[in-house]
Amino acid sequence: MRTQVGIIGAGPSGLLLGQLLSRAGIDNVIIERQSADYVLGRIRAGVLEQVTVDLLDEAGVGARMHLEGLVHGGFSLLFQGRRHRIDLEHLTGGKSVMVYGQTEVTRDLMDARAAAGLQTVYAAQQVSVHGFQGARARVCYQTGDGAQASWQELDCDFIAGCDGFHGVCRASVPKGAITEFEKVYPFGWLGVLANVPPLSHELIYANTERGFALCSMRSATRSRYYVQCNLDDSLAQWSDETFWAELRSRLDPQAREQLVTGPSIEKSIAPLRSFVAEPMRFGRLFLAGDAAHIVPPTGAKGLNLAATDVKFLSAALIEHYRGQSDRGIDTYSQRCLRRIWKAERFSWWFTSLMHRFPDSAGFGQKVQDAELDYLVHSEAASRALAENYVGLPLDFGEP
């Protein structure tokens, strides 16, 4: 089988890249090791920057997002028992964010790809990538089970590694050709999804003596809540009743009264890490999204960073195939990493500000309290938070 671009991974970054390339007349095939149902079952982020919203519109999949998504012009910081609103629209000249779940983004992209008759191989096994440092790149994989199993080979001009942190693409880069930077945080997030109305019409980020909490939502009738927990906690320790009691203990009095509880429809514990791999291009292989970088979810940057990687990569490939220039390909890694490290810095800072660390008692806690107090009483400090939260422009800081 032959195509122009082989895309590994059918998450939102791989699907979005495939959609943008197809609309530009560039052939692509997506190879995914999981089933379509498994991909749709993954519960992930739900806050979209304007850059991401615009990109989904460009891909022709924004209609349902605009119909069902929730536009947020601010959010609240809760500390020392009081809430303080960060007015995003006022601080950024009218910018806002869109709350629309990653699952829904993935569904919209899947539906568009299926409607266009584009090829996606799900449940591919033993996926491997070859030849990307030479003149002929290819992807090998197995389909079927038992007597029905068969090996397939996909020849392509380029390979896009959109296969996540544990994917095969980054792992296939020769040792010594890549540098990895990582910070692992000493806590996790316990998340619960429930069909209950949100506590507030905007997100609430809480810093409390008992640890961090986040009150979020996926729609007007479905809420997503998180509490900071120990890395060695298990789901067996956290019944629904235990979770709701702990969340309530981390809220202000008004929020405790307004909180509506109900049975969880999904519950998970996620560790937090910051991670970057440099560079992001190796000959004919490009890394995008979680394959190249991870951010703690505090700043809601993961999906948005993946989308901007895809924006840069799709534009570079379109320029190449139209015979205009290879400059986008040659500068892809540099352009992505400039933006990635700014988002990594913000996510690290916001995580450090809102969580309780094992060594944060005493002086460390007093400094954190002082920074929160300064943040909400200084318009300049609030503006810096707001500008980063809504997303920096694509060309921010470029020469």
N, C-alpha and C positions, 0 to 999 in steps of 0.2 A: 504494500500500500504506500502511496506517495501523497504528501501534502506540503504546503509551504511552511507552516508553523505547527509543530507538535507541542501541545500544552499538557503538562502533567499536573493534574489536580482540578477537580470540578467544584471547588469552593467558590465563593464570590469573586475572588481575584481571577481565577482561571476562566470562569464563565463570563465575567465582564470583559476580559481581554479577547476571548473568542467572539463575543458580540461586536466589539468595536472593530476588530479585524474583518469580520464577515461583512459588516456594513460598508467597509472600504474595498470590498472585493478580493480580500486575501484569504485563501483557503487555510483552514485549520482543523485539526482533530484534537479532541480532549480525551485524555486517558485518566481514569479515576479508579483507585484500588477498592473503594467502598461502593456499596449499592446506592442508588439514588435516594431510597428511603432513609438510609443511614445519614447521608449528607444533609437531607432536609431535617433530620431529627436533632442536629447539633444546635444547642441554644447558645447564642453568642451576643455580641454587643448590639446596641440599638440607637446610638446617637450618631447622626450623620452631619458632617460639616457641609457647608454650602458647596465646596469644591466637589464633594462626593455626589451631592444632589444634582449638580450640573452635569456631572459625568454620566449618571444614570439616565438623565434626560437625553444626553448626546447619544447614548446607546439605544434609545427608544424604549426604555423599560420604566419610565418614571410615572406613568399615569396612575397606577394604584397607590404608589407612594404619596402622591399629592392628594389623592382622595382620602386615604386612611391614615396617613402619617400625622404626627402632632408637631406643630411648629412651636419651639420654645424660645422665648426672648430673654430668659434668665434662669437662674437656679439659686438655691440657698445653701449657705454654709451654716452649720449648727455647731456651736461650741459654748461651753459654760452655760448650758441650758437655754440659749437664745439663738434664734435664726436671724441671719443677715443675708439679704438678697443681693446677688450680683446681677445687675441690669445689663445684660449683654448688648441689647439694642442701643441703649444710651451710650455705653462705653466704647462701642465699635462702629458707631455711625450707621446703625440700622441692621447689623448682621444678627443672625440667629442660627439655631441648629434644628434639625429635624429628628424626631424620635420615631424610628421605623425599624423594626427588628431585622437583624441579619438573616434570620430564617426567611423572612418575607422577601428580602432582596434576592436571596438565592432562588426562591420559588419563582419570582418574576423573571429572572435570567434563564432558569431552566425552561420555563414555559415559552419564552421567546426563541430559545434555541430549538426546541422541539417543533414550534410552529414554522420555523424556517427550514426544517429538515436537515439541520446540521448534525454532524456525527459526533457522538459522545460514547465512549466505551466505558461502561461501569463494571465493577467487580473484576477489574483486570488484576492478575496475579503475577508475582515475580517481575515487576516492572524494573527495567534497567535502561540507562541512557549511555550512548556510545558515540565516539567520533566527533564530539563537539569541539575538540581542539584542532580538527583537521578540516577537510573540504566536504565531508559527508557525515552529517549527523543522523542518528537513528534511535528509535525507541523500540525495545523488545519487551514483549509481555505475553502472558498466557491467558487464554480464555477457556471457560468451561471447566468441568471437573471430571475426574475419573477417565472413563473411556472416551468422553466427549472433549477432553482437554486438547488444546492445540496451541502451538506457538505462533505468534504474529510478529511482524516487523514493520515499523513505520519509518520510511525515509522522509527526511525533512530538511529544509534549509536552516531552520533555527529551532531550538527547544526553549520553552518558557517553563521554568520550575516554579509552579504555583502550588506546590504539594506540601506546604506546611513545615513546621519546625522539625518533625520527625521524618520528613520525606526523603526520597532517594536522590534528589538532584544535588542538594548541597553535600550530601554524603559521598557523591561520586566525584567531587572535585579533588584533584590530586593533593596529597598532603604537602603543606608548605606554600600552596597557592592561595590560601585563604587565612585570614586572621579573624578570630572570634573574640568578642568582648561580652562579658556577662556579669550580672549582679543578681544574686538570688536573695529574696527578702525572707525574713524569719517568721512569716505568717502566711495564711491563705485567706481566701474569701469563701464563705459558705453562702451559696445563692439558692433562693427559692422562687419559683414561678407559680403564681396562683391566679385563678379566675376571680379576682376581687377588684373593686375599683381602687385606683391609686389613692394613696394618702394625700397627695398634693398634686396640683396641675403642673408643677415643675419639680425637677429632681432636688433632693435634699442630701447633701454630703455632711455627715456628722463625725465630729471628733469628740469622743467622750472618755471618761475614766475607764470604761469597760472595753474601749476599743472603737474602731471605725464602724460606721454603718452607712448604707446607701439606700435611699428610697427612690426607686425608678419605676418605669412602666413600659409596656409594649403597646398598649392601646387604652382606650377609655374604660375598658372592662377587665384588663389583664395587667397584673402588677409583677414587678421583678424587684426583690429585696435581697440585700447582702449584709452580712456581718463579718467583721474580722474574726478569724479563728486560729487555733494552733495548727501547725503543719501536720502534726500527728493525730489530729482529730479524725474520727470516722463518721460516716453518715449514721451508723447505728446509735451514736451518742445524741443525735439531733432529731428527735421526733418533731412533728409539726408544732406541738404544744410548747416544746422547749425552745424552738426557734422563735416563735411569736413572742414568748415571754422575754427572751433575750433582746429581740429587736425593740420591744416596747421600753425596756429599761434604758435604751440608748437614745430615746427621743425626748423632745421637750413636752411639757404637760399638755399643750393643745394637740400635738400630734398623737400622743397616746390615746386621747379621747377619740380622735378621728380615724385611727387605724382600724380597718376592716380585715379580719382574718378569715382563713378558709383552708381547705385541704390543698396541699401542694400538688402540682401536676408535673413538677420536675424539681430535683434537688441535687446539688453537686458541690464539691469542694475543689477549688482551683488554687494551685500555688501561684505566687507572683514572682516574675523575673523580668529583668531588662536584658536584652540580647541584641547584638548587631554582628553580622558577618560582612567582612570587607575583602575584596570588592564584590560586586553583584553581577559581573559579567565575566565569563570564561570562554573566549572564542565565540562559538555559536550557542552557548548556554547562558541564559539570563535567569537570575533569581528574582522573585517578586513576593511581596507579602510576608507571611510568617516563615517562609523558607529562608528569609534573609534577616528578619528582625522581629523581636517580641517586645511589647511594652506592657507594664502593669496596667490593668484596666481602669485605674482611677481617672485618667484623663480622657478616656474614650477615644484613643488614637489608633487602635489596632486595625480596624476595618478601613478607617480613613487613610492611613498610611499605605495600606495595600492598594486602595483605589488610586492614589497618586502615583505609586509605582507603575500601575497599569496604564495610567494616562501617559507617563513618559515613555513607556515601552511601546505602546500602540502607536504613538506619534512617530517614534523612531523607525518602527518597522514599515509604517505607511510611507514615510519619506524614502526609505530604502527601495521599496517595491515600485514606487512611482518614479524612481531614477533621479530624485531631487538631490539627495545628500545622504551620507552615512555618518554625519556629525552626531545625530541623535543616538545612534548605536554606540559610537565611540565615547560619548559623554554620559551615557545612561547611568552608569554606576555613580559617577561624581555628582550628578544632579540629584539622584535619589538620596544619596547619603547626606548631602547638605540639609535636606528637609528632614530626614530620619533622625539625625542627631539633635535637631531642635526639638522634635517631638519627644525623643528619649529624655532630653533634659527636662522638659515640662512635666512629663509623666513621672519621672523620678522625684522632682521637686514637690508635685502635688501629693504623691504617695507619702513622701517624708513628712509633709505638713499635716496630713489628716489621720495618720495611723499612730498607734502606740507601739513603740519599739521596746525590746527587753531592757535596753540601757537608757531609756528616755526619762527616767525618774530624775527628780532633783533639777539640776541646772538645765539639762536637755529639755525637760518638760516646760520649764519657765521660758526658755527661748522660743519653743513652739507656741506657747500661749501668746507671747509678745508679738510674734510674727502674724498670727491670726488677727490679733487686735489691730496691728498696723495695717494689715491687708484690707480690712473692711472700713477703716477710717481714712485711708489715703486713696484718692481717686486715681492717682498715678499707678499705685500698686494694684488696685482693682482692674484698671485698664489693661495692665500687662497680663493678668490672669484671663480676662475676657478675650483679649486678642488671640492668645494661644488656644483657648477653649473652643472658639468658633472656627479656628484653623487659619494658619498663615497663608497668604497668597502663594500660588504655585511658584512665582518668580521671586519670592522674598529672599533677599541676600545674594541673588545671582549677579555676577559681574555684567 
